[in-house]
Amino acid sequence: MSAALSTPESTDVPVRKLSPQELRAAHELMSVGDHLDRFSSEYGFENDLDALKSIGHTLGMPVIDMSSFDLNDTILQDFPIRLIHRHGVFPISRADTTIKLALSNPFDIQATDAVAAATGQFVSPVLALPHEINTLIKTHLGVGAETLDGLIAQAEEQDGIEVLGDLEFDESEAAAMAQQASVVRLVNDILAEAVNVRASDIHMEAQASGIKLRYRIDGVLQTQPLPSEMSRFQAAIISRLKIMAQLNIAERRVPQDGRIKIRVSGREIDIRVSIIPMLHGEGVVMRVLDKDAMSFSLHGIGMEPDICERFGELIRLPHGIVLVTGPTGSGKTTTLYSSLSEIRSERNKIITTEDPIEYQLEGINQIQVNHKVGLTFAAGLRSILRHDPDVVLVGEIRDFETAENAVQASLTGHMVFSTLHTNDAAGSFMRLIDMGVEPFLVASTVEGVVAQRLVRTLCQECRKPYMPSKDELPSDFPEEILTIGEPFYYPDGCRSCRGTGYSGRMGIYELLETSDNIRQLANDRTGTNAINKAAVAEGMKTLRHDGWTKVSRGVTSIDEVLRVTRAD
């Protein structure tokens, strides 16, 4: 167990001592809701940590850096958990007669008194940032642990989560369980935590040992600790999610898909829900779509200037097909939306057919696919052409009928955007031909293909420079990048990035423009490898090469590029 205590004597920058007036203001603000951030901004501190250090210095209380703290779980044995949730404190070490207690509010005398009375030990308080203590609580006690203890049983509106739309309940026992305040709070905790940590997906898995919760953050699944008692609430949690998603809570034998719309801290969040019956119960996966966090711009998604310029020319062609390829979750929809945002104007009409509509775009006409009534991609595309569009977006080409209609639309003077599931740009031609489209039609209509992946970007707060030797680099690392002599960076981990070393994601791209040579190869049914080699010979930068470019600019790490790409 180790921690870094920040004291006035151990820091290079002198810590400011508060005046009596400032100390009184801090006391007043933090006694009515722990408003450390408000005190920090009103009294000219650069950040909350500096403000907390000044308060601690004035009161003679050290500040502890929880991000570098290694805690032994045995510290919680026989400790009254209810006090952790009630006061927002956490024990960090215990001796025979003394317990060291981390708290974010130095003026909360009741917290130290309550812990001293409950444990019979002398309490030595230290200060820590509120969000670091909250992270420690969730890490060691689990998401929603306070609800299971019955300490917070508030109405839904007070949770900071508002469900948009009417919820319908029946008279069943499952519905009654799903309406319990503790279950409502528990589900809200799970959803709110996912939004706060920028999770793109929530996985709730039914295992023999109980329920398992994982969040996909920056493309990587991270297991969230849960209290052991959570498994008892599994059926009620799933029933609550079904009610929120307008699904049948009595049906447990077939897969169901739905949608939840909530507002968290003033932000509208769309959640796509998929529930599938599995061996030990129903499994739930929820895709979290934060509309307010999205900004659709080709420059903002990570395209290098040369690729962005050439792709911008492609999407402005009067007719043809432009494809975006990559696996599920690689950002294809974001690239398409960014393309549409780039070209939309009052002079052209853009219509899309999507399954589902992930984001609503101003000035663009969007159609939701509905297979139950026969509104498929192919049927939607046929109807779209009667509405005199200039640009058409088809969410995905997944069968011959859709592919054929897309080709016909491009031949009749329309610009068509769509996605395909292929490993690289060159594979798109053979994929369409394998669907049944004539090679000469594929060759004459496809104007360009973008393949993409998402890599995690290095946290700018904690990335560390280094100069690798040639032996440490992958064999295909470009020699011209090495000759530049700029340092590379590796992830270190800090409080800003939750110790991962990464914060956010961006795309890496390869852009294949269909030259006369490529058209001839596609028309001759030439294999994907031959098309890829021809494109590289004509100047195409592969996914891997674009990844190395971003490594050289300090945007991502070598390990990230190796994780999502294969050698050329």
Secondary structure, DSSP 4 states (H G I P E B T S, - for coil): ---EEE-GGG-SSPPPPPPHHHHHHHHHHHTTT--HHHHHHHTT-SSHHHHHHHHHHHHT--EEEGGG----GGGGTT--HHHHHHHTEEEEEE-SSEEEEEES-TT-HHHHHHHHHHH-SEEEEEE--HHHHHHHHHHHH-TTHHHHTT-----GGGGTEEE-S-----SSHHHHHHTSHHHHHHHHHHHHHHHHTTEEEEEEEEETTEEEEEEEETTEEEEEP--GGGGGGHHHHHHHHHHHTT--TT--SS-EEEEEEEEETTEEEEEEEEEEEETTEEEEEEEEEEGGG----TTTTT--HHHHHHHHHHHTSSSEEEEEE-STTSSHHHHHHHHHHHH--TT--EEEEESS--S--TT-EEEE-BGGGTB-HHHHHHHHGGG--SEEEES---SHHHHHHHHHHHHTT-EEEEEE--SSSTHHHHHHHHHT--HHHHHHHEEEEEEEEEEEEEPTTT-EEE---GGGS-TT--HHHHTT-PPEEE----TTTTTSSEEEEEEEEEEEE--HHHHHHHHTT--HHHHHHHHHHTTPPPHHHHHHHHHHTTSS-HHHHHHH----
